[in-house]
Amino acid sequence: MKTQPRITSFAPARCIANGAQIIRPLTATAWGTKDFYVEDPDGYIVCFGGRPTGS
């Protein structure tokens, strides 16, 4: 069985601590996941998403 990634409220803070800028804050989606977007120091935009912790 494959484990689903969990997104926690401290995940964006870890990105900021590593030099990324939050483009879109941690937000619940209509399909029950949470995601957020960051721009890394090289200018790449990356989306992190998954089921919230405790789901």
C-alpha positions as CSV (number, residue, x, y, z in Angstrom):
1,M,0.0,0.0,0.0
2,K,1.3,3.4,-1.0
3,T,1.4,6.1,1.6
4,Q,-0.2,9.5,0.8
5,P,1.8,12.6,1.5
6,R,0.5,14.8,4.3
7,I,0.5,18.6,4.2
8,T,0.9,20.3,7.6
9,S,0.6,24.0,8.5
10,F,4.3,24.2,9.1
11,A,5.3,23.1,5.5
12,P,5.1,26.7,4.1
13,A,7.3,28.0,6.9
14,R,9.9,25.4,6.1
15,C,9.9,26.6,2.5
16,I,10.3,30.2,3.6
17,A,13.2,29.2,5.8
18,N,14.9,27.7,2.8
19,G,14.6,30.9,0.7
20,A,11.3,30.4,-1.1
21,Q,8.5,33.0,-1.4
22,I,4.9,32.0,-0.9
23,I,2.9,32.7,-4.0
24,R,-0.4,31.2,-2.8
25,P,-0.9,30.3,0.9
26,L,-2.0,26.9,2.2
27,T,-5.6,26.6,1.0
28,A,-8.2,23.8,1.2
29,T,-9.4,22.6,-2.2
30,A,-12.9,21.5,-3.2
31,W,-11.7,17.9,-3.4
32,G,-10.5,17.6,0.2
33,T,-6.8,18.3,-0.1
34,K,-4.7,21.3,0.8
35,D,-2.0,23.0,-1.3
36,F,0.2,26.0,-1.6
37,Y,2.5,27.5,-4.2
38,V,6.0,28.8,-3.7
39,E,8.6,30.5,-5.9
40,D,12.1,29.2,-5.2
41,P,15.2,31.3,-5.3
42,D,15.8,30.4,-8.9
43,G,12.4,31.6,-10.0
44,Y,10.7,28.2,-10.4
45,I,7.1,28.0,-9.2
46,V,6.3,24.8,-7.4
47,C,3.0,23.5,-6.0
48,F,2.9,21.3,-2.9
49,G,-0.3,19.5,-2.1
50,G,-1.8,16.5,-0.3
51,R,-4.3,15.4,2.2
52,P,-4.2,17.3,5.5
53,T,-2.8,15.7,8.6
54,G,-5.4,13.6,10.4
55,S,-7.4,12.8,7.3
